[in-house]
Amino acid sequence: MRGLLAFSPIIAMLALLVGLSIYSGGVSNAPLLLIFVLAAMVAVVSLRGMKFSERVAIFSQGAGSKDLLLMVWIFMLAGSFAASAKDMGAAGAMVDLTLQFLPARFALAGLFIAACLTSLCMGTSVGTIVALMPIASGMAERTEMTVPMVVAAVVGGAFFGDNLSFISDTTIVATQSQGCRLSDKFRFNLKMVLPIAIVVCAMYLFIGSSAVAVPGAGVDAAWWKVVPYLAVLVCAACGMHVLIVLAIGNLLTCVTGLLDGSFDLMSWIQSTLQGVMGMSELILISMMAGGIFAAISYNGGMEFMLRHISRRISTRRGAELSICSLVAFANVCTANNTVAILSVGGMARRVAEQYDIDPRRSASLLDTTSCAVQGLLPYGAQLLMASGLAGISALSIVPYLFYPMLLALVVLVTIIVRPDHSSSSSSSSESNM
C-alpha cells in the first residue's frame, strides 16, 4: 500500500494536467508551475508517520540536490546569455549569416543535423540546447516556421549525440553498469539510431520545403556581432564544461556590446538580469520536481516498481521489456536519464545475465530508452531549457518531438520482432524462481 501511495504525486500531476488542459483549451496552455506546486503539496502530505517539519526537510533535500543546483546555474547563465546576446543583436546577426549560406527550405533539417553533430562532440543534450536554441528561435522568426517545430528539431538532435557520444554521461554509465566497452555499445547502438535520424531529417526536409526567409538587416556591416555565438559553439565542441562555455558567452556579449555601442555597462547588467528572471519559472518547476521525486523515493516507490516488474519476467523478450520499463519509470520519477540508469543499472545487468542478453544490447536498451523518455518529459531539464530560451510552453514542444517518439517506437519494435530464444541457463533460472 505504501508503494502505491508513493505514486500519488504523479497521479495528482497527471489529473491536474488533464483537467487544466481541458479548462484552458489545450495542453500547451496548462499552467505547468501551478501543476507542480499542487503536486508538491500532495507529495508532502504523502510522507506519513513523521512531523511536518521532517516532511518538508525530505522534500527540500530533493529540491536542493547538487544535480538540481547545477541545473539552476545553467538556467541562469543561459537566460542571461540569450537575453544579452539578443539585445546586442547577436541573435539576428547569427541567423542572417546562417541564411546567407543555408536556404530557408533546408533550415529545419540543418538545425537538426547541427544539433546531432554538436551533441555528438559535446556529449550533452543540455549543452547542445544552450548553444543552438537562441539561433533556432531566431531562425523560426526569419523563416516563419512554427517555433515549437524548430525547437523540437534541436531537442531531437541533441538526444542523438547524448545517446551515442563517447563522452556522454548516459553512455558511460550504461556501459559501465552492463560491463561492455564504449566502442562496442556505440557500434551496436548506431545501427538502431542512425536510420531513425535519417528518417527524421527527411521529414524535416519535407516539412521545411515551403519555408521562405523573411528579409533581415544583414550582417555585412555587423559581422562581429556573431563572435559570442561562434565562441560558444567552438568552446562547446571542444568539450568545455557548459558553465564555462556560458560564462565565456556572457563575457563576450558584454565586451562586444560595449565596443559596438549596442549598450552600456548598466544596460548589459539589466539585460542579463531580465534573462535570469525569465528563467525563474523553469527553476521553480525543476526544484518542485526534485522535491516530488524525493518524496516518491522515500515512500518506496522505486523499490515497489522494481519488485513489481521483476516478478513478471519469464522470457528473454519479457526481460528486455522489463529493462526498458525499469529505466523508463525511473526516468519519469527522477527527470534525469543519467540518474535513472544509475538507479536501475545493477538490476538490469542481473536480468540481462539471467536471460542471456548481450551486454551491448542491455546497455543500448538502457541508454536509448532513457534518452527517448527524457526527450519527451515536459518537466525534464532539456525541454524546460529549450522552452525557456524560446519563450514558449514546454508542453507545446512535445507533439513535434519526432526523434524521441520514433526512438521509443523502434526500441519497442526491435524487442517484439527479435527471436525470443531462451538459453538453457535462463530456463533453469526460471525454474528456480
C-alpha positions as CSV (number, residue, x, y, z in Angstrom):
1,M,0.0,0.0,0.0
2,R,2.8,2.4,0.8
3,G,4.3,1.7,-2.7
4,L,1.0,2.8,-4.3
5,L,0.8,5.8,-2.0
6,A,4.2,6.9,-3.3
7,F,2.7,7.5,-6.7
8,S,0.0,9.9,-5.5
9,P,2.0,13.0,-6.6
10,I,2.3,11.7,-10.1
11,I,-1.3,10.7,-10.2
12,A,-2.2,14.2,-9.0
13,M,0.1,15.7,-11.5
14,L,-1.5,13.8,-14.4
15,A,-5.0,14.6,-13.2
16,L,-4.2,18.3,-12.9
17,L,-2.6,18.3,-16.3
18,V,-5.6,16.8,-18.0
19,G,-8.1,18.9,-16.1
20,L,-6.3,22.2,-16.6
21,S,-5.6,21.4,-20.2
22,I,-9.3,20.9,-20.8
23,Y,-10.2,24.1,-18.8
24,S,-7.6,26.3,-20.5
25,G,-8.4,25.0,-24.0
26,G,-5.2,23.0,-24.8
27,V,-2.3,21.2,-23.2
28,S,0.1,24.0,-24.2
29,N,-2.0,26.4,-22.2
30,A,-1.9,24.4,-19.0
31,P,0.0,26.3,-16.2
32,L,2.9,23.9,-15.6
33,L,4.2,25.7,-12.5
34,L,0.8,25.6,-10.8
35,I,0.5,21.9,-11.5
36,F,3.9,21.2,-9.9
37,V,3.1,23.4,-6.9
38,L,-0.1,21.5,-6.2
39,A,1.6,18.1,-6.8
40,A,4.4,19.2,-4.4
41,M,1.7,19.7,-1.7
42,V,0.4,16.2,-2.4
43,A,4.0,14.9,-2.1
44,V,4.5,16.5,1.3
45,V,1.1,15.1,2.5
46,S,2.1,11.6,1.2
47,L,5.0,11.4,3.7
48,R,3.2,9.8,6.5
49,G,4.3,9.0,10.1
50,M,6.5,12.0,10.7
51,K,6.4,15.6,11.8
52,F,5.5,18.3,9.2
53,S,9.0,19.8,9.6
54,E,10.5,16.4,8.7
55,R,8.3,16.1,5.6
56,V,9.4,19.5,4.5
57,A,13.1,18.6,5.1
58,I,12.8,15.5,2.9
59,F,11.1,17.5,0.2
60,S,13.7,20.3,0.4
61,Q,16.6,17.9,0.3
62,G,15.4,16.6,-3.0
63,A,14.6,20.1,-4.3
64,G,18.1,21.3,-3.4
65,S,20.2,18.3,-4.6
66,K,23.5,19.0,-6.2
67,D,22.3,18.0,-9.7
68,L,19.4,20.4,-9.5
69,L,21.6,23.2,-8.2
70,L,23.9,22.7,-11.2
71,M,20.9,23.0,-13.5
72,V,19.9,26.2,-11.7
73,W,23.3,27.7,-12.5
74,I,22.9,26.6,-16.2
75,F,19.4,28.1,-16.4
76,M,20.6,31.4,-15.0
77,L,23.7,31.7,-17.2
78,A,21.8,30.5,-20.3
79,G,19.0,33.0,-19.7
80,S,21.4,35.9,-19.2
81,F,23.4,34.9,-22.3
82,A,20.3,34.6,-24.5
83,A,18.9,37.9,-23.4
84,S,22.1,39.9,-23.7
85,A,23.0,38.4,-27.0
86,K,19.6,39.2,-28.4
87,D,19.6,42.8,-27.1
88,M,23.1,43.5,-28.7
89,G,21.9,42.0,-32.0
90,A,24.0,38.8,-32.0
91,A,21.0,36.5,-32.4
92,G,19.7,38.3,-35.5
93,A,23.2,38.6,-37.0
94,M,23.8,34.9,-36.5
95,V,20.6,34.0,-38.2
96,D,21.3,36.4,-41.1
97,L,24.7,34.9,-41.5
98,T,23.3,31.3,-41.5
99,L,20.6,32.1,-44.0
100,Q,23.3,33.5,-46.4
101,F,24.8,30.1,-46.7
102,L,21.8,27.9,-45.9
103,P,18.5,28.3,-47.9
104,A,15.4,28.6,-45.7
105,R,13.9,25.4,-47.0
106,F,16.9,23.5,-45.5
107,A,16.9,25.4,-42.2
108,L,14.9,22.9,-40.2
109,A,16.9,19.9,-41.4
110,G,20.1,21.9,-41.0
111,L,19.3,22.7,-37.4
112,F,18.6,19.0,-36.7
113,I,21.9,17.9,-38.2
114,A,23.8,20.7,-36.4
115,A,22.2,19.5,-33.1
116,C,23.2,15.9,-33.9
117,L,26.8,16.8,-34.6
118,T,27.1,19.3,-31.7
119,S,25.7,16.8,-29.2
120,L,28.0,14.1,-30.5
121,C,31.0,16.3,-29.9
122,M,29.8,17.7,-26.6
123,G,28.2,14.6,-25.1
124,T,25.4,16.6,-23.5
125,S,21.9,17.4,-24.7
126,V,21.6,20.3,-22.3
127,G,24.8,22.0,-23.6
128,T,23.7,21.5,-27.2
129,I,20.3,23.1,-26.5
130,V,22.0,26.0,-24.7
131,A,24.4,26.6,-27.7
132,L,21.8,26.3,-30.5
133,M,18.4,27.3,-29.1
134,P,18.9,31.1,-29.4
135,I,19.8,30.6,-33.1
136,A,16.9,28.2,-33.6
137,S,14.3,30.6,-32.1
138,G,15.7,33.4,-34.3
139,M,15.5,31.1,-37.3
140,A,11.9,30.4,-36.7
141,E,11.1,34.2,-36.8
142,R,13.1,34.7,-40.0
143,T,11.6,31.7,-41.9
144,E,8.0,32.0,-40.5
145,M,8.1,28.4,-39.3
146,T,6.3,27.5,-36.0
147,V,8.6,28.0,-33.0
148,P,7.8,24.7,-31.3
149,M,8.6,22.8,-34.5
150,V,12.1,24.4,-34.8
151,V,12.8,24.0,-31.1
152,A,11.8,20.3,-31.3
153,A,14.3,19.8,-34.2
154,V,17.2,21.0,-31.9
155,V,16.0,19.0,-28.9
156,G,15.7,15.8,-31.0
157,G,19.2,16.2,-32.5
158,A,20.5,16.9,-29.0
159,F,19.4,13.5,-27.8
160,F,21.0,11.8,-30.9
161,G,24.5,12.7,-29.6
162,D,23.5,12.2,-25.9
163,N,22.7,8.6,-26.8
164,L,25.9,7.9,-28.8
165,S,28.8,10.2,-27.7
166,F,31.8,8.6,-26.1
167,I,31.8,11.4,-23.5
168,S,28.1,11.3,-22.8
169,D,27.4,10.5,-19.1
170,T,24.5,8.3,-20.0
171,T,26.7,6.3,-22.4
172,I,29.4,5.9,-19.8
173,V,27.0,4.9,-17.0
174,A,25.1,2.5,-19.3
175,T,28.3,0.7,-20.5
176,Q,29.9,0.5,-17.0
177,S,26.7,-0.8,-15.4
178,Q,26.4,-3.6,-18.1
179,G,30.1,-4.4,-18.3
180,C,30.8,-3.7,-22.0
181,R,33.1,-1.3,-23.9
182,L,32.1,2.1,-25.1
183,S,33.1,1.3,-28.7
184,D,31.1,-1.9,-28.8
185,K,28.0,-0.2,-27.5
186,F,28.5,2.7,-30.0
187,R,28.5,0.3,-33.0
188,F,25.6,-1.7,-31.6
189,N,23.6,1.5,-30.9
190,L,24.4,3.3,-34.1
191,K,22.7,0.6,-36.2
192,M,19.5,1.4,-34.4
193,V,19.5,5.2,-34.2
194,L,21.2,6.3,-37.4
195,P,18.3,5.1,-39.6
196,I,15.9,7.0,-37.3
197,A,18.0,10.2,-37.6
198,I,17.9,9.8,-41.4
199,V,14.1,9.4,-41.5
200,V,13.6,12.4,-39.2
201,C,16.0,14.5,-41.3
202,A,13.9,13.6,-44.4
203,M,10.8,14.6,-42.5
204,Y,12.2,18.0,-41.7
205,L,13.3,18.5,-45.3
206,F,9.7,17.8,-46.4
207,I,8.2,20.0,-43.7
208,G,10.6,22.9,-44.3
209,S,10.4,22.7,-48.1
210,S,7.9,25.6,-48.2
211,A,9.8,27.9,-45.8
212,V,10.9,31.3,-47.2
213,A,13.3,33.6,-45.5
214,V,11.9,37.0,-44.3
215,P,14.3,39.9,-45.3
216,G,16.6,40.8,-42.4
217,A,19.0,43.5,-41.6
218,G,22.0,41.6,-43.0
219,V,25.4,41.1,-41.4
220,D,27.7,42.8,-43.9
221,A,28.3,45.8,-41.6
222,A,28.0,43.9,-38.3
223,W,29.7,40.6,-38.7
224,W,31.4,41.0,-35.4
225,K,28.1,40.6,-33.5
226,V,28.3,36.8,-34.2
227,V,31.5,36.4,-32.2
228,P,29.8,35.5,-28.9
229,Y,27.7,32.7,-30.6
230,L,30.7,31.4,-32.6
231,A,32.8,31.3,-29.4
232,V,30.1,29.4,-27.6
233,L,29.8,26.8,-30.4
234,V,33.5,26.4,-30.6
235,C,34.0,26.1,-26.9
236,A,31.2,23.6,-26.6
237,A,32.5,21.5,-29.5
238,C,35.9,21.4,-27.7
239,G,34.2,19.7,-24.7
240,M,34.4,22.5,-22.2
241,H,32.0,22.4,-19.2
242,V,28.7,24.1,-20.1
243,L,29.1,26.6,-17.2
244,I,32.4,27.8,-18.5
245,V,31.0,28.0,-22.0
246,L,28.1,30.1,-20.9
247,A,30.4,32.3,-18.7
248,I,32.6,33.0,-21.8
249,G,29.5,33.7,-23.9
250,N,28.2,36.3,-21.3
251,L,31.6,38.0,-21.1
252,L,31.9,38.2,-24.9
253,T,28.4,39.7,-25.2
254,C,29.4,42.4,-22.7
255,V,32.7,43.2,-24.4
256,T,31.2,43.1,-28.0
257,G,28.2,45.1,-27.0
258,L,30.3,47.8,-25.3
259,L,32.7,48.1,-28.2
260,D,29.9,48.1,-30.7
261,G,27.9,50.7,-28.8
262,S,24.9,48.4,-28.6
263,F,24.6,49.1,-24.9
264,D,26.5,50.5,-21.9
265,L,27.5,48.5,-18.9
266,M,24.3,49.2,-17.0
267,S,22.2,48.2,-20.0
268,W,24.1,44.9,-20.2
269,I,23.5,44.3,-16.5
270,Q,19.8,45.0,-16.8
271,S,19.6,42.7,-19.9
272,T,21.3,39.8,-18.1
273,L,19.1,40.3,-15.1
274,Q,16.0,40.2,-17.2
275,G,17.3,37.0,-18.8
276,V,17.8,35.4,-15.4
277,M,14.3,36.4,-14.3
278,G,12.8,34.9,-17.4
279,M,14.1,31.5,-16.3
280,S,12.7,31.8,-12.8
281,E,9.5,29.7,-13.5
282,L,11.6,26.9,-15.0
283,I,13.9,27.0,-12.0
284,L,10.9,26.7,-9.6
285,I,9.5,23.8,-11.7
286,S,12.8,22.0,-11.6
287,M,13.0,22.3,-7.8
288,M,9.4,21.3,-7.3
289,A,10.1,18.2,-9.4
290,G,13.2,17.3,-7.4
291,G,11.2,17.5,-4.2
292,I,8.3,15.5,-5.5
293,F,10.6,12.7,-6.7
294,A,12.5,12.7,-3.4
295,A,9.1,12.0,-1.7
296,I,8.3,9.2,-4.1
297,S,11.7,7.6,-3.4
298,Y,11.3,8.0,0.4
299,N,7.9,6.3,0.2
300,G,9.4,3.3,-1.5
301,G,8.0,4.0,-5.0
302,M,11.1,2.9,-6.8
303,E,11.5,-0.4,-4.8
304,F,7.8,-1.2,-5.3
305,M,8.1,-0.8,-9.1
306,L,11.3,-2.7,-9.3
307,R,9.8,-5.7,-7.5
308,H,6.5,-5.4,-9.4
309,I,8.2,-5.6,-12.8
310,S,10.9,-8.2,-11.9
311,R,8.3,-10.7,-10.8
312,R,6.7,-10.8,-14.2
313,I,9.7,-11.8,-16.3
314,S,9.5,-15.2,-17.9
315,T,11.1,-14.9,-21.3
316,R,14.0,-13.0,-22.9
317,R,11.6,-10.7,-24.6
318,G,10.0,-10.1,-21.3
319,A,13.4,-9.4,-19.8
320,E,14.2,-6.8,-22.4
321,L,10.8,-5.2,-21.9
322,S,11.4,-5.1,-18.2
323,I,14.8,-3.4,-18.6
324,C,13.1,-0.7,-20.7
325,S,10.2,-0.4,-18.3
326,L,12.5,-0.1,-15.3
327,V,14.6,2.7,-16.7
328,A,11.6,4.5,-18.2
329,F,9.8,4.5,-14.9
330,A,13.0,5.7,-13.1
331,N,13.3,8.4,-15.7
332,V,9.8,9.6,-15.2
333,C,10.4,9.7,-11.4
334,T,13.8,11.4,-11.5
335,A,13.5,13.5,-14.7
336,N,17.2,12.7,-15.2
337,N,18.3,10.0,-17.6
338,T,21.7,9.5,-16.1
339,V,20.3,9.1,-12.6
340,A,17.7,6.8,-14.0
341,I,20.3,4.5,-15.5
342,L,22.3,4.6,-12.2
343,S,19.2,3.6,-10.3
344,V,18.3,0.5,-12.2
345,G,21.6,-0.4,-13.9
346,G,22.5,-3.1,-11.4
347,M,19.2,-4.9,-11.6
348,A,19.2,-4.6,-15.4
349,R,22.5,-6.3,-15.5
350,R,21.3,-9.2,-13.4
351,V,18.2,-9.6,-15.6
352,A,20.4,-9.5,-18.7
353,E,22.8,-12.2,-17.4
354,Q,19.9,-14.4,-16.2
355,Y,18.2,-14.3,-19.6
356,D,21.4,-14.4,-21.7
357,I,21.0,-10.9,-23.2
358,D,24.2,-9.4,-24.8
359,P,25.6,-6.7,-22.5
360,R,25.8,-4.4,-25.6
361,R,22.1,-4.9,-26.1
362,S,21.2,-4.2,-22.5
363,A,23.4,-1.1,-22.4
364,S,21.8,0.1,-25.6
365,L,18.3,-0.5,-24.2
366,L,19.1,1.4,-21.1
367,D,20.6,4.4,-22.8
368,T,18.2,4.6,-25.7
369,T,15.1,4.2,-23.6
370,S,16.2,6.8,-21.1
371,C,17.0,9.3,-23.9
372,A,13.6,8.7,-25.6
373,V,11.7,9.2,-22.3
374,Q,13.8,12.2,-21.2
375,G,13.3,13.8,-24.6
376,L,9.5,13.7,-24.1
377,L,9.3,14.9,-20.5
378,P,7.9,18.5,-20.3
379,Y,9.5,18.8,-16.8
380,G,12.9,17.4,-17.9
381,A,15.8,19.8,-17.9
382,Q,16.1,19.7,-21.7
383,L,12.6,20.8,-22.5
384,L,12.5,23.3,-19.7
385,M,15.7,24.8,-21.0
386,A,14.5,24.8,-24.6
387,S,11.1,26.3,-23.8
388,G,12.7,29.0,-21.6
389,L,15.2,30.1,-24.2
390,A,12.5,30.1,-26.9
391,G,9.9,31.8,-24.8
392,I,7.2,29.1,-25.2
393,S,5.5,26.4,-23.2
394,A,7.4,23.1,-22.7
395,L,4.2,21.2,-23.4
396,S,3.8,22.9,-26.8
397,I,7.1,21.3,-28.0
398,V,6.1,17.7,-27.2
399,P,3.9,17.0,-30.3
400,Y,6.8,17.9,-32.6
401,L,9.4,15.7,-31.0
402,F,9.6,13.2,-33.8
403,Y,13.1,11.8,-33.0
404,P,12.4,10.8,-29.4
405,M,9.0,9.3,-30.4
406,L,10.5,7.2,-33.2
407,L,13.3,6.2,-30.9
408,A,10.8,4.8,-28.4
409,L,8.8,3.1,-31.1
410,V,11.9,1.5,-32.7
411,V,13.1,0.2,-29.3
412,L,9.7,-1.4,-28.8
413,V,9.6,-2.9,-32.3
414,T,13.1,-4.4,-32.0
415,I,12.1,-6.1,-28.8
416,I,8.9,-7.6,-30.3
417,V,10.4,-8.8,-33.6
418,R,13.7,-10.2,-32.1
419,P,13.7,-14.1,-31.7
420,D,12.7,-15.0,-28.2
421,H,15.1,-18.0,-27.7
422,S,15.8,-18.9,-24.1
423,S,19.1,-20.4,-23.3
424,S,19.5,-23.4,-21.0
425,S,20.9,-21.2,-18.3
426,S,17.9,-18.9,-18.4
427,S,15.5,-21.8,-18.5
428,S,17.0,-23.3,-15.4
429,S,17.0,-19.9,-13.7
430,E,13.3,-19.5,-14.5
431,S,12.5,-22.9,-13.0
432,N,14.3,-21.8,-9.8
433,M,12.3,-18.6,-9.4
